[in-house]
Amino acid sequence: MSQKLIYMDHSATTPVDERVAKKVYDAMLEGWGNPSSRYAKGQAAKEAREEARTHVAKLLHAPAECVFFTSGGTEADNLALIGVMQQAKKDGRGNHLITSSFEHSAILKAAAYLEEEGFEVTYLPISADGFVEPDELKKAMRKDTVLVSVMHINNEIGTIQPIKELAAVAHENGAWFHTDAVQSFGKEAIYVKEMGLDLVSVSSHKIYGPKGVGALYYSEAVKLQPRALGGGQEKGIRTGTENMPGIIGFGEAVRLCSELIATEQVEIAKLRDRLWDKLQDILGDGVRLNGNLEHRLGANLNVSFPEVEGESLLLSLDMDGIAVSTGSACSSGSTKPSHVLTAINLDAQTAQSSLRLTLGRSTTEEDVDFVAERLAMHVKRFRDMAF
């Protein structure tokens, strides 16, 4: 009999909801038409695609015509940064991008690429409790600043950024504002107009949908240069025959999130707090929280265990049937300390003693209690071995 998996890495990816999987299955077997075709089978596919687009737009409180499907959050981020900056250069609008030092690698590598292409990039510092401060952005703004990109919720420490205030600073100085909302979409309310968001990147596989699909919202005021050329799908913004099973599955995952968003994260946050309280009860000062607990995604707990390697804890928990992370899934395998944790001024040793535990829709109190017990046991065991 196989061991039960207790999955606590929902910020890396989520299991596909069975209702979503059924939609994907049906789309592959029955709804396989090309939405660019004008006969009935193609038009049925087009209708299904537009229904999915409407679901995504409603959850963003945005016009459906401003939502474009991509292959995921990474492509959406690249399209936002590189597409906007290259078009701005062509239009003589400016040459300066501002982002933060603890963004997802999709943003940081796109920014590095732009620097190689001759653009100027400013990386904002992060406060010790994990926030980008509006005053820091004010100091960094320039006349030639085209775009500011700051993630909504950090993927490692879960801190919720003051996006509305940051966007206001960008707009006061004539710049557009982009946010990577991959970790917040479907979990925290997003109102693009009220929050001042000009571009928003989202992804399917973080909300119990299929991998390989996401979307970019961008307002009609923004000018963006496409990154690919071809048949003109998605109004030429993201050309290429659409991933219809993925898009339809994404739409269903969004629809389900829309029904649960008001209550689900509240319940998950209670379980997260229970886990944190139990770890503190057992380990006391032997565990420290990374990032602010109050302004934080309800599912996220990022903690350090001084004098214990996070990788050793991860492997020990894996033997117990518990899946956790030492940081972003996109940087797994790296021997360097997390750039997010060093950005909040953790030393390398403390950063490498950290684990990210992210709870989800299926997490139970029994799971939380078992994880706390086993994690504390392994921490004590490794500390005893060191002396």
Solvent accessible surface area in square Angstrom, and as a share of the most:
residue,aa,sasa,rsa
1,M,246,1.10
2,S,102,0.66
3,Q,118,0.53
4,K,136,0.58
5,L,107,0.53
6,I,15,0.08
7,Y,53,0.20
8,M,0,0.00
9,D,20,0.10
10,H,9,0.04
11,S,5,0.03
12,A,13,0.10
13,T,34,0.20
14,T,4,0.02
15,P,73,0.46
16,V,64,0.37
17,D,18,0.09
18,E,150,0.67
19,R,125,0.46
20,V,0,0.00
21,A,45,0.35
22,K,132,0.56
23,K,88,0.37
24,V,27,0.15
25,Y,135,0.51
26,D,57,0.29
27,A,5,0.04
28,M,116,0.52
29,L,100,0.50
30,E,117,0.53
31,G,25,0.24
32,W,160,0.56
33,G,4,0.04
34,N,58,0.30
35,P,4,0.02
36,S,69,0.45
37,S,22,0.14
38,R,222,0.81
39,Y,140,0.53
40,A,86,0.66
41,K,71,0.30
42,G,0,0.00
43,Q,74,0.33
44,A,59,0.46
45,A,3,0.03
46,K,82,0.35
47,E,127,0.57
48,A,30,0.23
49,R,28,0.10
50,E,60,0.27
51,E,103,0.46
52,A,4,0.03
53,R,19,0.07
54,T,52,0.30
55,H,40,0.18
56,V,0,0.00
57,A,3,0.02
58,K,138,0.58
59,L,15,0.07
60,L,1,0.00
61,H,83,0.37
62,A,15,0.12
63,P,48,0.30
64,A,33,0.26
65,E,93,0.42
66,C,5,0.03
67,V,1,0.00
68,F,12,0.05
69,F,6,0.02
70,T,7,0.04
71,S,50,0.32
72,G,11,0.10
73,G,9,0.09
74,T,77,0.45
75,E,50,0.22
76,A,0,0.00
77,D,1,0.01
78,N,40,0.20
79,L,4,0.02
80,A,0,0.00
81,L,0,0.00
82,I,3,0.02
83,G,0,0.00
84,V,0,0.00
85,M,0,0.00
86,Q,40,0.18
87,Q,29,0.13
88,A,2,0.02
89,K,114,0.48
90,K,158,0.67
91,D,72,0.38
92,G,67,0.64
93,R,104,0.38
94,G,14,0.13
95,N,41,0.21
96,H,1,0.00
97,L,0,0.00
98,I,0,0.00
99,T,0,0.00
100,S,0,0.00
101,S,38,0.25
102,F,0,0.00
103,E,0,0.00
104,H,31,0.14
105,S,33,0.22
106,A,7,0.06
107,I,0,0.00
108,L,38,0.19
109,K,146,0.62
110,A,2,0.01
111,A,0,0.00
112,A,44,0.34
113,Y,76,0.29
114,L,0,0.00
115,E,76,0.34
116,E,142,0.64
117,E,84,0.37
118,G,50,0.48
119,F,9,0.04
120,E,84,0.38
121,V,21,0.12
122,T,42,0.25
123,Y,81,0.31
124,L,3,0.02
125,P,73,0.46
126,I,13,0.06
127,S,28,0.18
128,A,71,0.55
129,D,60,0.31
130,G,0,0.00
131,F,25,0.11
132,V,0,0.00
133,E,76,0.34
134,P,32,0.20
135,D,92,0.47
136,E,51,0.23
137,L,0,0.00
138,K,110,0.47
139,K,151,0.64
140,A,17,0.13
141,M,22,0.10
142,R,93,0.34
143,K,211,0.89
144,D,45,0.24
145,T,7,0.04
146,V,1,0.00
147,L,0,0.00
148,V,0,0.00
149,S,0,0.00
150,V,0,0.00
151,M,3,0.01
152,H,11,0.05
153,I,1,0.00
154,N,1,0.01
155,N,8,0.04
156,E,2,0.01
157,I,0,0.00
158,G,1,0.01
159,T,0,0.00
160,I,43,0.22
161,Q,6,0.02
162,P,36,0.23
163,I,3,0.02
164,K,118,0.50
165,E,92,0.41
166,L,0,0.00
167,A,1,0.00
168,A,45,0.35
169,V,7,0.04
170,A,0,0.00
171,H,76,0.34
172,E,131,0.59
173,N,68,0.35
174,G,48,0.46
175,A,3,0.02
176,W,29,0.10
177,F,0,0.00
178,H,0,0.00
179,T,1,0.00
180,D,7,0.04
181,A,0,0.00
182,V,16,0.09
183,Q,9,0.04
184,S,0,0.00
185,F,1,0.00
186,G,4,0.04
187,K,26,0.11
188,E,51,0.23
189,A,59,0.46
190,I,1,0.01
191,Y,87,0.33
192,V,1,0.00
193,K,131,0.55
194,E,107,0.48
195,M,30,0.13
196,G,18,0.18
197,L,6,0.03
198,D,18,0.09
199,L,0,0.00
200,V,0,0.00
201,S,0,0.00
202,V,1,0.00
203,S,3,0.02
204,S,0,0.00
205,H,40,0.18
206,K,22,0.09
207,I,2,0.01
208,Y,21,0.08
209,G,0,0.00
210,P,19,0.12
211,K,125,0.53
212,G,42,0.40
213,V,2,0.01
214,G,0,0.00
215,A,0,0.00
216,L,0,0.00
217,Y,2,0.01
218,Y,26,0.10
219,S,12,0.08
220,E,141,0.63
221,A,77,0.59
222,V,7,0.04
223,K,122,0.52
224,L,15,0.08
225,Q,59,0.26
226,P,46,0.29
227,R,112,0.41
228,A,51,0.40
229,L,170,0.84
230,G,64,0.61
231,G,67,0.64
232,G,40,0.38
233,Q,30,0.13
234,E,12,0.05
235,K,146,0.62
236,G,20,0.20
237,I,20,0.10
238,R,63,0.23
239,T,13,0.08
240,G,28,0.27
241,T,86,0.50
242,E,15,0.07
243,N,68,0.35
244,M,9,0.04
245,P,35,0.22
246,G,4,0.04
247,I,4,0.02
248,I,26,0.13
249,G,0,0.00
250,F,0,0.00
251,G,2,0.02
252,E,15,0.07
253,A,1,0.01
254,V,0,0.00
255,R,84,0.31
256,L,4,0.02
257,C,4,0.02
258,S,52,0.34
259,E,113,0.51
260,L,58,0.29
261,I,42,0.22
262,A,84,0.65
263,T,83,0.48
264,E,27,0.12
265,Q,21,0.09
266,V,83,0.48
267,E,95,0.42
268,I,9,0.05
269,A,22,0.17
270,K,120,0.51
271,L,26,0.13
272,R,12,0.04
273,D,53,0.27
274,R,81,0.30
275,L,0,0.00
276,W,23,0.08
277,D,74,0.38
278,K,63,0.27
279,L,0,0.00
280,Q,74,0.33
281,D,118,0.61
282,I,73,0.37
283,L,21,0.10
284,G,37,0.36
285,D,149,0.77
286,G,15,0.14
287,V,10,0.06
288,R,99,0.36
289,L,35,0.18
290,N,0,0.00
291,G,12,0.12
292,N,38,0.19
293,L,59,0.30
294,E,141,0.63
295,H,98,0.44
296,R,10,0.04
297,L,3,0.02
298,G,7,0.07
299,A,6,0.05
300,N,1,0.00
301,L,0,0.00
302,N,2,0.01
303,V,0,0.00
304,S,0,0.00
305,F,0,0.00
306,P,50,0.32
307,E,109,0.49
308,V,6,0.03
309,E,116,0.52
310,G,0,0.00
311,E,91,0.41
312,S,32,0.21
313,L,0,0.00
314,L,39,0.19
315,L,102,0.51
316,S,15,0.10
317,L,0,0.00
318,D,83,0.43
319,M,159,0.71
320,D,21,0.11
321,G,8,0.08
322,I,0,0.00
323,A,24,0.19
324,V,11,0.06
325,S,10,0.06
326,T,47,0.27
327,G,8,0.08
328,S,11,0.07
329,A,51,0.40
330,C,86,0.52
331,S,54,0.35
332,S,92,0.59
333,G,79,0.76
334,S,64,0.41
335,T,123,0.71
336,K,161,0.68
337,P,40,0.25
338,S,22,0.14
339,H,67,0.30
340,V,0,0.00
341,L,1,0.00
342,T,56,0.32
343,A,21,0.17
344,I,3,0.02
345,N,120,0.61
346,L,15,0.08
347,D,84,0.44
348,A,53,0.41
349,Q,131,0.58
350,T,23,0.13
351,A,5,0.04
352,Q,84,0.37
353,S,3,0.02
354,S,2,0.01
355,L,0,0.00
356,R,2,0.01
357,L,0,0.00
358,T,0,0.00
359,L,2,0.01
360,G,3,0.03
361,R,65,0.24
362,S,82,0.53
363,T,14,0.08
364,T,55,0.32
365,E,86,0.39
366,E,126,0.56
367,D,10,0.05
368,V,0,0.00
369,D,46,0.24
370,F,77,0.32
371,V,0,0.00
372,A,1,0.01
373,E,101,0.45
374,R,59,0.21
375,L,0,0.00
376,A,2,0.02
377,M,77,0.35
378,H,10,0.05
379,V,0,0.00
380,K,98,0.41
381,R,94,0.34
382,F,42,0.17
383,R,43,0.16
384,D,103,0.53
385,M,131,0.58
386,A,70,0.54
387,F,191,0.80
